[in-house]
Amino acid sequence: MNIVARVKALLFDPKAEWQVIKREPADPVDLLRRYVAILAAIPALCGFIGASIIGIHGYRTGLFVGLVSAVGGYILTFFGVFVMAFVVDALAERFGGRKDFTNAFRIAVYAPTVAWLASVFTCIPMLSIFVVLGLYTLYLLYTGLPILMKVPEDKVLGYFLAVLVCAIIVWTLILFVPAMLFGVRMI
C-alpha cells in the first residue's frame, strides 16, 4: 500500500477507494504500523509545535507538558482506533449489516484520514480554524459503512448517526478526560 496514493484516493474518490480497500488483505498490525502510526503522528507533532514551541498570544505550553500531551495523544489514538472498530462492528447487525471485525477495523483506520491530515494546521495556532476541514472524515465514514459493513442503503443514515454518536463519546473520553484529570492537553 502506497500511503500517499491511498490518502489521495480517499480524498478524491472515496467510494471507489473503499471498494479497493474491501478487496485487499488487512492485517491489523500492518495497518496500525504502516498507516495509523504515520498519520496519527501529524496531530501529535503539529499540536506539540503549535502549543509548546510557537504558542499563541505570548502563551506557550511547557515543553514537558507538551511532550507528555503529544505522546499521550498519539498512544491513545491507537486505542481509539480499536474501540471504534468494536463499535462499528457491534452496531452493524442492528442496522441490517454484517458483523465483520476486519472491515470494521478498516473503517476505523481509514475514516479519520482527513482529520489527521487537517491537524497540520495546529502547527500554527492562528491557522487552527482550518482543522474544520477534517469534517470530511464524516463523509469518508458515511461512504465506507455501506460498502464494508454491507448495510442496506435505507439504513445507512441511521447506522452512520449511531456510529457518529458513539465516536463523539469515545473520542471525548479518550482525549478530554485525561486533560481534565491531569491538566494535560491530549490533542
SVG drawing of the C-alpha trace seen along z (x, -y; Angstrom):
<svg xmlns="http://www.w3.org/2000/svg" viewBox="-35 -38 45 49">
<polyline fill="none" stroke="black" stroke-width="0.4" points="0.0,0.0 1.3,-3.4 0.2,-5.7 0.2,-8.8 -1.9,-7.1 -4.3,-5.8 -4.8,-9.3 -5.2,-10.9 -7.8,-8.3 -9.7,-8.7 -9.8,-12.4 -10.9,-12.5 -12.8,-9.2 -13.7,-7.7 -16.4,-5.3 -14.0,-3.7 -11.2,-3.6 -13.5,-1.8 -14.1,0.8 -10.3,1.3 -9.8,1.4 -12.6,4.1 -10.7,6.4 -7.2,6.1 -5.8,8.2 -6.0,6.5 -3.6,7.3 -4.5,5.1 -0.9,4.8 0.2,3.9 -2.5,1.2 -1.5,-0.2 2.2,-0.2 2.0,-1.4 -0.9,-3.8 -2.1,-4.8 1.4,-5.2 2.3,-7.6 -0.9,-9.7 -1.6,-9.8 1.8,-11.4 0.6,-14.5 -1.7,-15.8 0.7,-14.8 3.7,-16.6 1.9,-19.6 -0.1,-20.1 3.2,-20.0 4.8,-22.5 1.8,-24.8 1.3,-24.7 4.8,-24.4 7.1,-26.0 5.1,-28.6 2.3,-29.4 -0.5,-31.9 -0.7,-35.4 2.6,-35.0 1.5,-31.8 3.2,-28.5 2.6,-25.2 5.7,-24.0 7.9,-21.6 7.5,-18.7 3.7,-19.1 3.5,-19.5 5.6,-16.4 3.5,-14.3 0.4,-15.6 1.7,-14.7 2.9,-11.2 -0.2,-10.5 -2.5,-11.6 -0.5,-9.6 -0.8,-6.4 -4.5,-7.0 -5.2,-7.3 -4.3,-3.6 -6.6,-2.7 -9.4,-4.9 -9.0,-3.1 -9.6,0.3 -12.6,-1.0 -14.1,-2.5 -13.6,0.8 -15.5,2.6 -18.3,0.0 -18.7,0.2 -18.7,4.0 -21.1,4.2 -23.7,1.9 -23.6,3.4 -26.3,6.1 -28.7,3.7 -28.9,1.8 -29.1,4.8 -25.4,5.0 -22.9,7.9 -20.6,8.1 -17.1,8.3 -14.4,7.0 -11.7,6.9 -13.9,4.5 -14.9,2.5 -11.2,2.1 -10.5,0.9 -13.2,-1.8 -11.7,-2.8 -8.3,-3.1 -9.1,-4.9 -12.1,-7.1 -10.1,-9.5 -7.6,-10.2 -8.7,-13.7 -9.0,-14.7 -5.4,-13.6 -4.3,-15.5 -6.2,-18.6 -4.5,-18.7 -1.4,-20.0 -3.0,-23.4 -2.5,-23.2 1.2,-23.7 0.5,-27.4 -2.2,-28.3 -3.6,-31.2 -4.5,-28.7 -6.1,-26.1 -9.5,-27.1 -8.8,-25.2 -8.9,-22.0 -12.6,-22.1 -11.6,-20.7 -11.2,-17.4 -15.0,-17.2 -14.7,-15.5 -13.8,-12.5 -17.6,-12.2 -18.2,-11.7 -15.5,-9.1 -17.2,-7.3 -20.6,-7.6 -19.4,-6.2 -17.4,-3.4 -20.0,-1.9 -22.4,-0.5 -19.5,0.8 -17.5,2.6 -20.3,3.4 -22.9,4.3 -25.6,2.0 -28.7,1.5 -28.9,-1.9 -32.1,-2.7 -30.4,-2.1 -27.0,-3.8 -28.0,-7.2 -29.2,-5.6 -26.1,-3.5 -23.9,-6.4 -25.5,-8.6 -25.3,-5.8 -21.6,-5.3 -21.1,-9.1 -22.6,-9.5 -20.5,-6.6 -17.4,-8.2 -18.1,-11.5 -18.4,-9.8 -15.3,-7.6 -13.1,-10.4 -14.3,-12.8 -13.4,-10.2 -10.1,-9.3 -8.9,-12.9 -10.5,-15.1 -11.0,-13.1 -7.2,-12.8 -6.9,-16.5 -9.5,-17.2 -7.9,-14.8 -4.3,-15.7 -4.5,-19.2 -2.7,-17.9 -4.0,-18.6 -4.2,-15.2 -4.7,-16.6"/>
</svg>
